[in-house]
């Protein structure tokens, strides 16, 4: 078993109907080998709000308005879902910020 931490910004946590003033932190135990896609699918199956906010309902892929950072490194679509998680990894979900 590996332990992985998923951190979700207060903005996205609010969209998930959680307290919007604090980071939402999920400590997950995963069986080796587990991909990032496997982890997100597992969370989505148990949390319908996560599925609605994080996944694009049409494609089943990560929503274009969500940025995924793994161990302080920005992951690029489409290969990010294939990344194999290691014990101690930290996944951060951030909203895309736009404006001018």
Residue pairs with C-beta under 8 A, 6 or more apart in sequence:
1 29
1 30
1 31
1 32
2 29
2 30
2 31
2 32
2 34
2 85
2 86
2 87
2 88
2 89
3 27
3 28
3 29
3 30
3 87
3 88
4 27
4 28
4 29
4 30
4 34
4 39
4 85
4 87
4 88
4 89
4 90
4 91
5 25
5 26
5 27
5 28
5 89
5 90
5 91
6 25
6 26
6 28
6 39
6 43
6 90
6 91
6 92
6 93
7 23
7 24
7 25
7 26
7 90
7 91
7 92
7 93
8 16
8 18
8 23
8 24
8 25
8 26
8 92
8 93
9 23
9 92
9 93
9 94
9 95
10 19
10 20
10 21
10 22
10 23
10 24
11 20
11 95
12 24
12 53
12 54
12 66
12 93
12 94
12 95
13 19
13 20
13 22
13 23
13 24
14 20
15 49
15 53
16 24
16 47
16 49
16 50
16 53
17 49
18 24
26 43
28 39
28 42
28 43
30 38
30 39
30 42
30 85
33 84
33 85
34 84
34 85
35 81
35 82
35 83
35 84
35 85
36 68
36 70
36 75
36 80
36 81
36 82
36 83
36 85
36 91
37 81
37 82
39 85
39 91
40 54
40 55
40 62
40 81
43 50
44 50
44 51
44 54
44 55
45 51
53 63
53 66
54 62
54 63
54 66
54 93
55 61
55 62
55 63
56 62
56 63
56 64
61 77
61 78
61 81
62 68
62 77
62 80
62 81
64 96
65 95
65 96
66 93
66 94
66 95
66 96
67 74
67 93
67 94
67 95
67 96
68 74
68 75
68 80
68 91
68 92
68 93
68 94
69 75
69 91
69 92
69 93
69 94
70 80
70 83
70 89
70 90
70 91
70 92
71 89
71 90
75 83
85 91
